[in-house]
Protein backbone atom coordinates (compact mmCIF):
# COMPACT_ATOMS: atom_id res chain seq x y z
CA UNK A 1 0.00 0.00 0.00
CA UNK A 2 2.78 2.39 0.95
CA UNK A 3 4.49 1.96 -2.45
CA UNK A 4 1.31 2.70 -4.39
CA UNK A 5 0.75 5.93 -2.43
CA UNK A 6 4.34 6.97 -3.04
CA UNK A 7 4.05 6.12 -6.75
CA UNK A 8 0.79 8.12 -7.06
CA UNK A 9 2.28 11.13 -5.27
CA UNK A 10 5.33 10.95 -7.56
CA UNK A 11 3.03 10.95 -10.62
CA UNK A 12 1.15 13.97 -9.29
CA UNK A 13 4.38 15.84 -8.57
CA UNK A 14 5.67 15.14 -12.08
CA UNK A 15 2.38 16.35 -13.58
CA UNK A 16 2.45 19.58 -11.54
CA UNK A 17 6.10 20.23 -12.43
CA UNK A 18 5.34 19.69 -16.12
CA UNK A 19 2.36 22.05 -15.92
CA UNK A 20 4.46 24.76 -14.24
CA UNK A 21 7.29 24.28 -16.76
CA UNK A 22 4.82 24.81 -19.63
CA UNK A 23 3.02 27.73 -17.94
CA UNK A 24 6.16 29.71 -17.11
CA UNK A 25 6.51 32.20 -14.26
CA UNK A 26 3.62 34.45 -15.33
CA UNK A 27 1.35 31.49 -16.00
CA UNK A 28 2.12 30.09 -12.54
CA UNK A 29 1.07 33.40 -11.00
CA UNK A 30 -2.23 33.18 -12.91
CA UNK A 31 -2.78 29.60 -11.75
CA UNK A 32 -1.99 30.39 -8.11
CA UNK A 33 -4.09 33.56 -7.93
CA UNK A 34 -7.09 31.95 -9.67
CA UNK A 35 -6.85 28.84 -7.48
CA UNK A 36 -6.67 30.98 -4.35
CA UNK A 37 -9.59 33.21 -5.30
CA UNK A 38 -11.78 30.28 -6.37
CA UNK A 39 -11.01 28.23 -3.27
CA UNK A 40 -11.84 31.13 -0.95
CA UNK A 41 -15.03 32.00 -2.84
CA UNK A 42 -16.03 28.32 -2.82
CA UNK A 43 -16.35 28.51 0.94
CA UNK A 44 -19.29 30.91 0.66
CA UNK A 45 -20.73 30.74 -2.86
CA UNK A 46 -22.21 28.13 -5.19
CA UNK A 47 -19.79 26.72 -7.77
CA UNK A 48 -21.50 28.45 -10.71
CA UNK A 49 -21.01 31.86 -9.07
CA UNK A 50 -17.37 31.07 -8.36
CA UNK A 51 -16.80 30.09 -11.99
CA UNK A 52 -18.46 33.28 -13.24
CA UNK A 53 -16.64 35.60 -10.84
CA UNK A 54 -13.17 34.12 -11.41
CA UNK A 55 -13.71 34.06 -15.19
CA UNK A 56 -14.81 37.71 -15.18
CA UNK A 57 -11.82 38.72 -13.02
CA UNK A 58 -9.39 36.95 -15.38
CA UNK A 59 -10.98 38.34 -18.54
CA UNK A 60 -11.06 41.85 -17.05
CA UNK A 61 -7.35 41.63 -16.22
CA UNK A 62 -6.53 40.62 -19.80
CA UNK A 63 -8.73 43.41 -21.16
CA UNK A 64 -6.94 45.86 -18.84
CA UNK A 65 -3.59 44.62 -20.19
CA UNK A 66 -4.75 45.28 -23.73
CA UNK A 67 -6.36 48.67 -23.17
CA UNK A 68 -3.77 50.10 -20.80
CA UNK A 69 -0.71 48.90 -22.68
CA UNK A 70 0.83 47.98 -19.31
CA UNK A 71 0.74 44.27 -19.94
CA UNK A 72 0.44 41.75 -22.73
CA UNK A 73 -2.94 40.03 -23.07
CA UNK A 74 -2.40 36.36 -23.80
CA UNK A 75 -4.63 33.34 -24.35
CA UNK A 76 -2.17 31.35 -22.25
CA UNK A 77 -3.05 33.54 -19.26
CA UNK A 78 -6.74 32.75 -19.71
CA UNK A 79 -5.90 29.05 -19.92
CA UNK A 80 -3.82 29.30 -16.74
CA UNK A 81 -6.66 31.15 -15.00
CA UNK A 82 -8.98 28.30 -15.98
CA UNK A 83 -6.55 25.70 -14.63
CA UNK A 84 -6.32 27.62 -11.36
CA UNK A 85 -10.09 27.90 -11.19
CA UNK A 86 -10.46 24.15 -11.62
CA UNK A 87 -7.84 23.49 -8.94
CA UNK A 88 -9.63 25.81 -6.52
CA UNK A 89 -13.20 24.62 -6.83
N, CA, C and O of each residue as an XYZ file, in Angstrom:
356
protein
N       0.818     -1.189      0.000
C       0.000      0.000      0.000
C       0.868      1.260      0.000
O       0.607      2.214     -0.734
N       1.899      1.240      0.837
C       2.778      2.395      0.946
C       3.417      2.737     -0.401
O       3.518      3.913     -0.751
N       3.844      1.735     -1.153
C       4.491      1.962     -2.451
C       3.527      2.563     -3.458
O       3.926      3.405     -4.262
N       2.284      2.155     -3.431
C       1.314      2.701     -4.392
C       1.007      4.167     -4.080
O       0.810      4.964     -4.997
N       0.965      4.527     -2.803
C       0.748      5.928     -2.434
C       1.939      6.764     -2.880
O       1.770      7.851     -3.433
N       3.135      6.259     -2.641
C       4.344      6.967     -3.045
C       4.391      7.143     -4.568
O       4.731      8.214     -5.070
N       4.047      6.085     -5.284
C       4.047      6.124     -6.754
C       3.025      7.149     -7.262
O       3.310      7.903     -8.192
N       1.849      7.173     -6.656
C       0.792      8.122     -7.063
C       1.232      9.559     -6.785
O       1.042     10.445     -7.619
N       1.812      9.781     -5.623
C       2.283     11.127     -5.272
C       3.386     11.563     -6.232
O       3.439     12.727     -6.628
N       4.260     10.640     -6.607
C       5.332     10.951     -7.565
C       4.731     11.343     -8.916
O       5.194     12.292     -9.549
N       3.707     10.621     -9.356
C       3.034     10.948    -10.619
C       2.416     12.346    -10.556
O       2.526     13.122    -11.505
N       1.776     12.658     -9.453
C       1.148     13.968     -9.289
C       2.197     15.074     -9.294
O       1.998     16.117     -9.916
N       3.302     14.851     -8.609
C       4.377     15.840     -8.570
C       4.947     16.073     -9.962
O       5.183     17.217    -10.351
N       5.168     15.006    -10.710
C       5.670     15.144    -12.083
C       4.693     15.929    -12.947
O       5.107     16.774    -13.741
N       3.396     15.657    -12.797
C       2.383     16.348    -13.576
C       2.368     17.846    -13.237
O       2.290     18.684    -14.135
N       2.441     18.177    -11.956
C       2.447     19.583    -11.536
C       3.702     20.289    -12.040
O       3.623     21.416    -12.528
N       4.853     19.640    -11.925
C       6.095     20.232    -12.428
C       6.034     20.479    -13.928
O       6.488     21.518    -14.406
N       5.481     19.543    -14.662
C       5.341     19.687    -16.118
C       4.421     20.859    -16.450
O       4.707     21.653    -17.346
N       3.309     20.954    -15.713
C       2.361     22.051    -15.919
C       3.052     23.390    -15.672
O       2.920     24.309    -16.480
N       3.789     23.510    -14.562
C       4.459     24.762    -14.244
C       5.570     25.078    -15.234
O       5.798     26.247    -15.546
N       6.268     24.060    -15.736
C       7.286     24.283    -16.761
C       6.658     24.861    -18.027
O       7.212     25.776    -18.636
N       5.514     24.332    -18.418
C       4.824     24.813    -19.626
C       4.236     26.203    -19.417
O       4.263     27.032    -20.327
N       3.703     26.465    -18.218
C       3.023     27.728    -17.938
C       3.996     28.892    -17.822
O       3.652     30.021    -18.172
N       5.200     28.635    -17.338
C       6.158     29.713    -17.110
C       5.820     30.475    -15.835
O       4.824     30.191    -15.169
N       6.663     31.441    -15.510
C       6.507     32.196    -14.262
C       5.177     32.951    -14.223
O       4.445     32.870    -13.236
N       4.865     33.681    -15.290
C       3.619     34.449    -15.332
C       2.407     33.530    -15.281
O       1.434     33.820    -14.585
N       2.461     32.439    -16.005
C       1.353     31.487    -15.996
C       1.131     30.893    -14.615
O      -0.006     30.683    -14.193
N       2.230     30.624    -13.914
C       2.115     30.095    -12.545
C       1.432     31.096    -11.627
O       0.632     30.721    -10.770
N       1.752     32.372    -11.810
C       1.073     33.402    -11.004
C      -0.428     33.382    -11.286
O      -1.234     33.491    -10.362
N      -0.807     33.243    -12.554
C      -2.229     33.181    -12.913
C      -2.893     31.960    -12.279
O      -4.000     32.059    -11.750
N      -2.229     30.828    -12.329
C      -2.778     29.601    -11.746
C      -2.964     29.768    -10.237
O      -4.025     29.447     -9.702
N      -1.946     30.263     -9.562
C      -1.994     30.387     -8.106
C      -3.055     31.391     -7.662
O      -3.817     31.121     -6.734
N      -3.104     32.543     -8.319
C      -4.091     33.558     -7.932
C      -5.508     33.051     -8.195
O      -6.384     33.202     -7.344
N      -5.741     32.459     -9.349
C      -7.088     31.951     -9.668
C      -7.487     30.819     -8.726
O      -8.637     30.751     -8.290
N      -6.549     29.935     -8.411
C      -6.852     28.842     -7.483
C      -7.173     29.379     -6.094
O      -8.080     28.883     -5.427
N      -6.433     30.388     -5.663
C      -6.673     30.982     -4.347
C      -8.026     31.669     -4.289
O      -8.802     31.445     -3.361
N      -8.307     32.502     -5.277
C      -9.594     33.212     -5.298
C     -10.747     32.216     -5.347
O     -11.708     32.345     -4.589
N     -10.662     31.228     -6.230
C     -11.777     30.285     -6.370
C     -11.948     29.423     -5.124
O     -13.076     29.096     -4.755
N     -10.859     29.053     -4.475
C     -11.009     28.230     -3.272
C     -11.623     29.025     -2.126
O     -12.425     28.488     -1.362
N     -11.256     30.297     -1.998
C     -11.843     31.135     -0.952
C     -13.321     31.395     -1.249
O     -14.161     31.282     -0.356
N     -13.638     31.740     -2.484
C     -15.033     32.001     -2.844
C     -15.896     30.754     -2.692
O     -17.080     30.840     -2.366
N     -15.285     29.586     -2.935
C     -16.030     28.324     -2.824
C     -16.522     28.051     -1.406
O     -17.450     27.268     -1.206
N     -15.911     28.686     -0.443
C     -16.347     28.512      0.941
C     -17.711     29.148      1.197
O     -18.428     28.742      2.112
N     -18.070     30.150      0.383
C     -19.289     30.911      0.657
C     -20.300     30.944     -0.486
O     -21.460     31.302     -0.284
N     -19.853     30.569     -1.694
C     -20.727     30.735     -2.860
C     -20.908     29.418     -3.608
O     -20.057     28.531     -3.539
N     -22.030     29.302     -4.323
C     -22.214     28.125     -5.189
C     -21.154     28.102     -6.298
O     -20.638     29.143     -6.704
N     -20.847     26.916     -6.768
C     -19.793     26.717     -7.771
C     -20.006     27.566     -9.017
O     -19.050     28.138     -9.542
N     -21.231     27.656     -9.495
C     -21.495     28.448    -10.705
C     -21.094     29.910    -10.509
O     -20.509     30.512    -11.409
N     -21.398     30.482     -9.356
C     -21.008     31.861     -9.066
C     -19.493     32.007     -9.021
O     -18.941     32.989     -9.516
N     -18.835     31.038     -8.434
C     -17.367     31.069     -8.362
C     -16.782     31.055     -9.765
O     -15.880     31.835    -10.074
N     -17.288     30.178    -10.610
C     -16.802     30.094    -11.995
C     -16.998     31.422    -12.712
O     -16.089     31.908    -13.384
N     -18.177     32.006    -12.569
C     -18.461     33.282    -13.240
C     -17.558     34.398    -12.720
O     -16.982     35.145    -13.512
N     -17.430     34.517    -11.425
C     -16.641     35.598    -10.836
C     -15.170     35.485    -11.228
O     -14.562     36.472    -11.642
N     -14.596     34.291    -11.100
C     -13.174     34.120    -11.412
C     -12.931     34.312    -12.911
O     -11.908     34.876    -13.299
N     -13.838     33.860    -13.739
C     -13.709     34.061    -15.189
C     -13.765     35.544    -15.538
O     -12.977     36.023    -16.353
N     -14.694     36.269    -14.923
C     -14.813     37.714    -15.175
C     -13.559     38.447    -14.698
O     -13.063     39.337    -15.389
N     -13.042     38.078    -13.518
C     -11.818     38.715    -13.017
C     -10.663     38.491    -13.998
O      -9.946     39.431    -14.339
N     -10.485     37.251    -14.447
C      -9.389     36.945    -15.375
C      -9.532     37.661    -16.709
O      -8.558     38.192    -17.242
N     -10.751     37.675    -17.250
C     -10.982     38.343    -18.538
C     -10.790     39.857    -18.407
O     -10.253     40.501    -19.309
N     -11.230     40.413    -17.285
C     -11.063     41.850    -17.049
C      -9.589     42.219    -16.960
O      -9.180     43.266    -17.463
N      -8.794     41.374    -16.329
C      -7.353     41.631    -16.220
C      -6.706     41.621    -17.603
O      -5.867     42.471    -17.901
N      -7.087     40.674    -18.440
C      -6.526     40.616    -19.797
C      -6.982     41.810    -20.633
O      -6.205     42.344    -21.425
N      -8.227     42.230    -20.463
C      -8.729     43.414    -21.158
C      -7.972     44.660    -20.693
O      -7.615     45.517    -21.502
N      -7.732     44.749    -19.384
C      -6.941     45.861    -18.839
C      -5.550     45.871    -19.460
O      -5.051     46.930    -19.841
N      -4.917     44.701    -19.565
C      -3.593     44.618    -20.186
C      -3.623     45.188    -21.598
O      -2.728     45.931    -22.001
N      -4.651     44.834    -22.335
C      -4.752     45.282    -23.732
C      -4.999     46.785    -23.829
O      -4.329     47.486    -24.588
N      -5.964     47.270    -23.056
C      -6.360     48.671    -23.173
C      -5.354     49.634    -22.548
O      -5.182     50.752    -23.034
N      -4.704     49.218    -21.499
C      -3.767     50.105    -20.800
C      -2.380     50.103    -21.429
O      -1.626     51.066    -21.287
N      -2.048     49.025    -22.122
C      -0.714     48.896    -22.675
C       0.334     48.561    -21.623
O       1.530     48.547    -21.914
N      -0.113     48.291    -20.398
C       0.825     47.985    -19.310
C       1.162     46.506    -19.211
O       2.042     46.113    -18.445
N       0.481     45.708    -19.965
C       0.736     44.275    -19.944
C       0.484     43.709    -21.327
O       0.126     44.435    -22.254
N       0.673     42.426    -21.453
C       0.439     41.754    -22.731
C      -0.690     40.749    -22.547
O      -0.528     39.754    -21.840
N      -1.840     41.006    -23.185
C      -2.935     40.034    -23.072
C      -2.571     38.757    -23.830
O      -2.131     38.803    -24.979
N      -2.762     37.627    -23.168
C      -2.397     36.357    -23.797
C      -3.461     35.306    -23.526
O      -4.053     35.263    -22.448
N      -3.696     34.454    -24.530
C      -4.626     33.337    -24.351
C      -4.095     32.354    -23.310
O      -4.866     31.707    -22.603
N      -2.768     32.250    -23.226
C      -2.165     31.352    -22.248
C      -2.553     31.759    -20.826
O      -2.754     30.904    -19.964
N      -2.656     33.064    -20.588
C      -3.052     33.543    -19.262
C      -4.476     33.103    -18.932
O      -4.766     32.703    -17.804
N      -5.353     33.180    -19.919
C      -6.739     32.752    -19.706
C      -6.786     31.251    -19.433
O      -7.541     30.795    -18.574
N      -5.982     30.492    -20.163
C      -5.901     29.046    -19.920
C      -5.393     28.767    -18.504
O      -5.934     27.911    -17.804
N      -4.358     29.488    -18.088
C      -3.820     29.299    -16.735
C      -4.835     29.705    -15.673
O      -4.930     29.060    -14.628
N      -5.594     30.769    -15.931
C      -6.659     31.152    -15.001
C      -7.677     30.020    -14.869
O      -8.147     29.725    -13.770
N      -8.010     29.397    -15.981
C      -8.979     28.303    -15.978
C      -8.436     27.100    -15.206
O      -9.172     26.461    -14.455
N      -7.169     26.795    -15.385
C      -6.554     25.705    -14.632
C      -6.605     26.002    -13.143
O      -6.957     25.133    -12.345
N      -6.258     27.221    -12.766
C      -6.317     27.619    -11.363
C      -7.723     27.539    -10.811
O      -7.928     27.087     -9.685
N      -8.681     27.969    -11.590
C     -10.086     27.897    -11.193
C     -10.483     26.455    -10.906
O     -11.116     26.169     -9.890
N     -10.111     25.551    -11.801
C     -10.457     24.145    -11.617
C      -9.762     23.534    -10.405
O     -10.326     22.672     -9.731
N      -8.547     23.978    -10.132
C      -7.843     23.489     -8.940
C      -8.562     23.967     -7.673
O      -8.676     23.235     -6.690
N      -9.041     25.210     -7.722
C      -9.625     25.811     -6.524
C     -11.020     25.392     -6.163
O     -11.410     25.459     -4.997
N     -11.797     24.950     -7.167
C     -13.200     24.618     -6.827
C     -13.384     23.193     -6.404
O     -14.501     22.781     -6.093
